[in-house]
Amino acid sequence: MNRRLWLLVGGVLLAGGVGVAWWRPPGPQREALQVRELATRGLAETLARNFAGHRALVIANPYARQSGLPRAMRQMEAAGRRGLEQGFGAKLKPAVVALPELKPEAKENPRAVFIDPESTTPLSYLVAEDAFDKLARQHPDCDLIVSLIGLPANLQPVQCWQDPAGPKFALLLPDLRVIGNNAAIRQAMHRGKLAAFVLARPGAPETQLAAGAAFAAEFEKRFVLVTPDIVDQAMQMFPQLFPGN
């Protein structure tokens, strides 16, 4: 992908909202990388406790291996993966990192694809509808899918999401509207399809991470980690983070 096209991609994704942390997050780049790593580590540690011995399929930025990828995007992608590796440790089997297929039009001209400007995960609109299913079939030994890019915008035809016996999902900074209203989110969690997700905590500090500060304390300041056992509580405490009814 040439430089001009990367500028187009960046413009489209930035238009999708400030939640596109892998493109150009707010604040100094170094701090942004630390926060990204913090978020994925917190998610991964929870998964390691609850799914010890399992194997995760990590769905990452599909543009990550394109030539001419801006350095900031490459660094953000690497920071997210580092956090996962730290959090998984030796409790999970070595994770598989995979890149989902893009819609044909998204490969050449991302501006040709509608992206909800309020979405925190613009890539939801750029990946092919069957991209997740293809990856799930290619890696049947992975019963846990960790998506760093959200879910496909149209979940109805996604078999690995609809199948009760299919893999469980964990999400980083997702656009929960893709799943539906609060009732749909509760159902996804209580039936075990959605294992965990991380959201940005309202009023999170914009200051740099404190040197030498404990990981758990820094994570708590900046993020909300939602699991099935606390989803109702999280909806009550942070209603602004959920779609509503």
N, C-alpha and C positions, 0 to 999 in steps of 0.2 A: 504494500500500500504506500503510495507516494505521500510527500509532505502535505500537499494540498488536500488530499483526501483525509489525512489525519486531522487537519484543521477543521474539516467538515464534521468528522466524527466527534471531535472535542466540542464543537459548537452545539451539536445536537444533544450530546449527553449533558453538557452544562445546563442547557435549557431545561433538562429534566428535573433539576432541583439540586439543592446543596447537599443532599444525601449521597451524591455520586462521589464518594470519598476516594475511589481509586483513580479519579481523573485529576481534580485539583481541590483538595479539601481546604477549609478555612484555616488560617493561621500559618505560621512558618512551616516549611516542608518537613523539617526534622521532627517537630512536634506532631505533625499529622501522621508521620510514619509510626511514631511511638504509640499514638492513640489507636491507629489501625491494628497494630500488633497486640495492643492491650485488649481490644474488642474480640479478636479472633481467639486469643489465648483463653479469655474467660469463657467463651462458648465451648472451646475444645476441652477445657478442664471438666466442665459439667458433663459433656458427652463421654469423656474417659471414665468418669465415675459410674455413669449409668449404663454404659455399653462396653464394658471391659471385655476384651477378646474378640470384638467385632471388627469389621473392616469398613472404613468410610470411603465413599466416592466424593471427592471434592470438586465441585463444579466452579471453575474459575472464569476470569475474563476471556471471552473468545478471541479478543484482539491481541492477547498477550504475546503470541508468537509471530505476529505480523512484523515485517521489516519496517523500520522507521518509527517504531513505537516511541513516543516521547519518554525521556528518562524518568519524569515524574510518575508516569503511569506504570512504568516497569518497576520502579522502587516501591510504589504502593502495593502492587501485586505481590512482590517479594515479601513485604512486611506482613501482609495478611497470611501468607503461607508460613512464615516463621512463627507467628503466633499460634497457628494450628499445630505445628510440630512441637512447640514447647508444651502446649496444653495436652496433646494426646500422649506425649511421652512414650513409655513402653506398654501402656495399658491397652492400647488398640493395636491391631495388626497394621503394618505399614499402609498408609493411605494411598489411594490412587487419585492423581490430579488429572482432570480431563477438561477439555474445552468444548462447549456445546456448539453445534452447527448454527450458523446464522441464516436468516432468511436471505434468499438470493439478492433481493434488492438492497438489503443491509450491507452486503459485501461490497457493493459498488457505490451506493449513494444512500447513506443512513438517513438523509433528509427526506427520502421518499417514503419512509415509514413513519406512521403516526406514533408519537410518544406523548403520553399524558404529562403535561408540564408540572403536575404536582407529584409525580411519582418519585420515590426515592431510589427506584431501581429501573432506570431507562432501558437497561439491557433486557428487561422482561419483554419489551416490545420488539427487540431486534433479533432474538433467538428464534429459530424455527419451532413451530408448535410441537413437533415430534422429537426435538433435540434431546430432551431429558430421557424420553423413552429409549432412544437409540443408545444412549450412554448406559442406561440401566441394563439393557440387554447385553451390551458388550462386557459388562462387569457384574455378572450375576452373583459373585461372591461378596459384593458390597451391599449390605443390608441397611446401610445408613448413608443418606445423601446430605452432604453439607454444601449448601449453595452460598457462594460469596456474591452472587449477582441477582438474587431474588428468584422468583418463580416465573414461568411463562405467563404472559398477561391473560391468556385464555387457558384456564386449567381444565375445562370440561373434557377435552379429548386426551389429556395427559394420563395415560393408563397407569403409570407407576405412582401417580398421586391418587387416582381413584380406586386402585386395587387395595382392599383391606390387608391382603397378605403381602403387599409389595413393600419396598423399603420405607424406612422412616426418614423424615426430613428435619434438618436443622438449618436455620436461616440467619444471615447477618444483615441487620438493618433493612428488613423486608418492607415492601409495600403491602400491608395487610389487606388492603381493599381487593387485591387479586383473589384472596381466599373468600372474601365476602364480609358479612357483618359480624358482630361480636358472637352471635349464636353459632355461625359457621366456624369461627376460629375456635371457640370452645369445643365444638364437636370434633374438629380436626385434632385437637390436643387430647381430648378425653378418649378418643378411639385409638390413640397411639400413632396416628399418621404424622403429626407434627410434634417432634420431641422437644424442641427448644428453639428460641430465637432471641436475638439481642436487639434492643432498641436504644436510641440515644436518649439519655435522661434529660427531661426538661430542666433548664437552668444549669446545665453542666458547666463547670468552670472553663474559661478559655485560656487559663494560664498553663504554663508548661508543667509537665509531670514533675512532681517533687523528687529531687535527687535522693535515691536510696529509700524512697517510700515503698511501703508494702504493696505488692501487686493488688491484693484484694481490696484495699482501701482506695486505690486509684481507680480501679474498675468500678467500684460502687459509686464513686463521684460522677462518673461519666455515662454509665450505661444501666439499663434495666434488663436483667436476664429473666426470661419468662419460660417456665416449665409447666407441665400439666397440673402439678399440685398447687401452683400459685397463680394460675391464669386469672381466676376470678378476682383474687386480691389485687392483681396488677391492673385489671380493668377498672376497679374501684379507685385505686390510688392515682392512676395516670389515664383518665378517660380520654385525654387529648391525643394519646398515642394510638388509640383504637378507632376503627371506623364508626362504631355506634350500632344502632339497631334500625 
